[in-house]
């Protein structure tokens, strides 16, 4: 929706925005991404003021979102961004887009693709950063290899499907059927420590910041067995920005502006991780700046991707979801990825 009004980076208090910091840092770093090179090779939005609704899981802990709001990357593209919901995982964020509560949503690719296959009217337009999935095993459970998870109880916080699918795909590559062979137990985040301490769960499939906090504040209760922070997963995007097709049709410049704002914010976050950690810490008193700083330092480089690169990486995910039976084999992974992605920066 395009309206007349002042440019603002305001993000609602329900998620992240610290309105008093809205004017900080416009000159610092933003100019790095307004080069002639980008203007020549990427479509630019029309510059009109827009009020946009964006839903993002655990928004107050999202470093790229904190940077986009507090360093005025949204304002740079004349966006006022509000968060009408407070989703706890990617499925909740996608649901908000599906029911019209939000125009844009951020969720893991592994959450997006099954919903898109099931008819969700949306398109993926920007890969923001790699995933940070971690499998934490309870010390004393005797689990040192993935195959030892078969028959064990693995907790998944708040029905988060992406965490489960990441582990299932890794195990399927080794010939293991984790979807049926593991006793998956949805467990609220607040109950994970107790469940592990009393031995009612053997492992946890989760993602940062939850996984990092559990690993580093549990007095050695957990050990990390595998994660997406190394190997080819570290080079592949996971958190992806999607837009409702209705918005893409009626206001394509809104999608261009949002993709550019989050792309620029992601690049800045990658090179200013300590600063980003400080911004997140101001909105999350339960997490210290040092803990967030160590977490970001432990995670892969943040490389936003669009266009062919995004499509190719979504095809890899489609292939993996076909491998575990969550997407059909009747279409090629490349065709599915082509159907589900759009390049809103193509001039």
FIZAGU-187973 format. One record per residue (C-alpha): residue in one letter; x, y, z. Coordinates in steps of 0.05 Angstrom, whole numbers, padded with zeros to 5 digits, always signed. Each point is the difference from the previous one (the first is absolute). Example, Ala and Ser with C-alpha at 12.3 -4.5 7.8 and 13.67 -1.06 7.14 Angstrom:
# residues 2
a+00246-00090+00156
s+00027+00069-00013
This chain:
# residues 347
x+00000+00000+00000
x+00028+00068-00020
x-00019+00061+00041
x+00025+00070+00009
x+00040+00013+00062
x+00069+00009+00030
x+00054-00052-00006
x+00010-00040+00063
x+00036-00062+00024
x-00051-00011+00055
x-00010-00073+00018
x-00055-00016+00050
x+00017-00011+00073
x-00030-00070-00003
x+00062-00022-00036
x+00062+00041-00003
x-00002+00074-00013
x+00036+00048+00045
x-00031+00062-00029
x+00047+00046+00038
x+00058-00029-00039
x-00033+00009-00068
x+00047+00055-00021
x+00065-00033+00020
x+00050-00023-00051
x-00030+00024-00066
x+00067+00021-00025
x+00039-00058+00032
x+00002-00057-00048
x-00062+00013-00043
x+00039+00037-00052
x+00039-00063-00014
x-00061-00028-00036
x-00022+00058-00042
x+00054-00005-00052
x-00009+00011-00074
x+00014-00074-00010
x-00063-00019+00037
x-00042+00053-00034
x+00024-00025-00068
x-00014-00073+00013
x-00061-00001+00046
x-00069+00028-00006
x-00012+00059+00047
x-00068+00014+00033
x-00039+00063-00015
x+00019+00033+00066
x-00071+00010+00024
x-00016-00008+00074
x-00031-00067+00019
x-00026-00030+00063
x+00017-00074-00002
x-00019-00059+00044
x+00055-00051+00011
x-00002-00061+00045
x+00065-00032+00024
x+00008-00057+00051
x+00028+00024+00066
x+00008+00069-00030
x+00033+00031+00061
x+00058-00049-00007
x+00011+00008-00075
x+00065+00036-00013
x-00013+00020-00072
x-00069+00027+00019
x+00029+00040+00057
x+00051+00030-00047
x-00052+00015-00054
x-00044+00037+00050
x+00051+00034+00045
x+00051+00019-00054
x-00054+00029-00045
x+00006-00048-00058
x-00076-00002-00003
x-00003+00076+00001
x+00051+00003-00056
x-00052-00034-00045
x-00058+00042+00028
x-00029-00058+00039
x-00036+00002+00066
x-00001-00073+00023
x-00048-00028+00051
x-00005-00069+00030
x-00073-00017+00011
x+00014-00068+00030
x+00051-00032+00047
x+00015-00068-00032
x+00043-00050+00036
x+00020-00039-00062
x-00001+00001-00075
x-00067-00036-00006
x-00033+00055+00042
x+00031+00054-00043
x-00024-00034-00064
x-00070-00007+00030
x-00002+00075+00012
x+00016+00013-00073
x-00051-00052-00022
x-00057+00031+00040
x+00016+00070-00024
x+00027+00026+00066
x+00068+00014-00032
x+00023+00017-00071
x+00069-00028+00011
x+00027-00056+00042
x+00068-00030+00018
x+00006-00074+00012
x+00049-00058-00013
x-00001-00027-00071
x-00018-00068+00029
x-00064+00031+00028
x-00017+00040-00062
x+00005-00053-00054
x-00052-00051+00025
x-00050+00057+00011
x+00013+00027-00070
x-00011-00070-00028
x-00066-00003+00037
x-00025+00062-00035
x+00025+00059+00041
x-00006+00062-00043
x+00069+00029+00012
x+00068+00006-00032
x+00070-00004+00028
x+00042+00062-00017
x+00061+00004+00045
x+00044-00050+00037
x+00022+00039+00061
x+00050-00045+00035
x+00020-00072+00012
x-00036-00043+00051
x+00026-00012+00069
x-00029-00068+00015
x+00033-00041+00055
x-00011-00069+00028
x+00016-00001+00073
x+00007-00067+00035
x-00007-00011+00074
x+00066-00018+00031
x-00007-00069+00029
x-00048-00023-00054
x+00056-00036-00035
x-00014+00032-00068
x+00063+00013-00041
x-00026-00016-00070
x-00063+00017-00038
x-00021-00072-00008
x-00005-00005+00076
x-00059+00048-00002
x-00046-00054-00029
x-00049-00021+00053
x+00020+00059+00045
x-00043+00059+00024
x+00018+00065-00035
x-00033+00064+00024
x-00023+00052-00051
x-00017+00068+00031
x-00071+00023-00014
x-00014-00046-00059
x+00055+00034-00040
x-00001-00042-00064
x+00063+00030-00031
x+00044-00025+00057
x-00028-00070-00008
x+00007+00000-00076
x+00072+00023+00002
x+00019-00059+00043
x-00043-00048-00040
x+00034+00021-00065
x+00070-00008+00030
x-00018-00070+00024
x-00034-00019-00065
x+00066+00014-00035
x+00028-00056+00043
x-00057-00047-00018
x-00037+00011+00066
x-00075+00013+00005
x-00004+00052+00055
x-00071+00021-00016
x-00026-00068+00024
x+00059-00026+00039
x+00006+00055+00052
x-00050+00014+00056
x-00011+00074-00013
x-00026+00038+00061
x-00026+00071-00007
x+00025+00035+00062
x-00008+00074+00019
x+00066+00036+00006
x-00012+00013+00074
x-00003-00075+00014
x+00061-00023-00040
x+00051+00005+00057
x-00043-00037+00049
x-00017-00055-00051
x+00074-00011-00015
x+00020+00002+00074
x-00050-00054+00019
x+00018-00043-00061
x-00068+00002-00033
x+00032+00025-00065
x+00066-00022-00032
x+00013+00058-00047
x-00027+00066-00025
x-00007+00023-00072
x-00002+00076+00002
x+00031+00063-00029
x+00033+00063+00025
x-00010+00038+00044
x-00036-00054+00039
x+00051-00055-00016
x+00059+00046+00015
x-00030+00021+00066
x-00013-00072+00021
x+00070-00021-00020
x+00034+00055+00038
x-00042+00010+00062
x-00016-00071+00020
x+00063-00015+00041
x+00023-00054-00049
x-00067-00036-00004
x+00004-00001-00077
x+00052-00014-00054
x-00008+00019-00073
x+00000-00059-00047
x-00013+00032-00067
x-00020+00069-00026
x-00012+00039-00064
x+00058+00046+00016
x+00051-00041-00038
x+00005-00033-00068
x-00046+00016-00058
x-00057+00021+00046
x+00042+00058+00025
x+00004+00025-00072
x-00075-00005-00013
x-00053+00049+00021
x-00054-00022+00048
x-00040+00059+00025
x-00039+00025-00061
x-00044+00061-00012
x-00066-00015-00033
x-00054+00047-00026
x-00074-00012-00010
x-00015-00006-00074
x-00056+00051+00007
x+00051+00051+00024
x+00049-00019-00054
x-00054+00011-00052
x-00029+00065+00026
x+00064+00033+00025
x+00063-00033-00027
x+00042+00060+00022
x-00016-00017+00072
x+00032-00068-00010
x+00061+00032-00033
x+00008+00049+00057
x-00007-00053+00054
x+00049-00046-00034
x+00051+00055-00008
x-00007+00024+00072
x+00010-00069+00030
x+00056-00017-00050
x+00038+00062+00021
x-00013-00012+00073
x+00024-00072-00006
x+00065+00023-00032
x+00011+00052+00054
x-00014-00052+00055
x+00051-00047-00029
x+00056+00051+00006
x-00023+00032+00066
x-00019-00060+00042
x+00021+00031+00066
x-00043+00061-00013
x-00058-00044-00021
x+00006-00040+00064
x-00006+00065+00040
x-00062+00020-00038
x-00033-00068+00013
x+00019+00001+00074
x-00038+00066+00011
x-00065-00036-00018
x+00015-00067+00034
x+00020+00010+00072
x-00001-00075+00011
x+00060-00007-00046
x+00064+00036+00014
x+00038+00038-00053
x+00060-00046+00011
x-00043-00062-00012
x-00029+00029-00063
x+00068+00023-00024
x+00029-00069+00010
x-00059-00031-00036
x+00007+00045-00061
x+00075-00014-00002
x-00015-00074+00000
x-00049+00004-00058
x+00015-00002-00075
x+00010+00062-00042
x-00064+00037-00015
x-00007+00000-00076
x-00067+00026-00027
x-00018-00031-00067
x-00051+00016-00054
x-00016-00020-00071
x+00034-00062-00030
x+00040-00013+00063
x-00063-00001+00043
x-00035-00045-00050
x+00057-00049-00003
x+00003-00005+00075
x-00075-00010+00005
x+00007-00056-00051
x+00049-00034+00047
x-00051+00004+00056
x-00054-00026-00046
x+00043-00059-00018
x+00011-00015+00074
x-00074+00006+00017
x-00014-00049-00057
x+00050-00046+00032
x-00041-00004+00064
x-00067-00001-00035
x-00025+00070+00014
x+00001+00024-00072
x-00022-00041-00060
x+00050-00031-00048
x-00046+00014-00059
x+00034+00066-00013
x+00074+00015-00001
x+00028+00038+00059
x+00023+00055-00048
x-00071+00008-00027
x-00029+00005+00070
x+00051+00052+00021
x-00014+00040-00063
x-00074-00001+00017
x+00010+00023+00072
x+00051+00057-00009
x-00001+00069-00031
x+00057+00048-00015
x-00028+00068+00022
x+00067+00034-00012
x+00004-00016-00073
x+00002+00065-00038
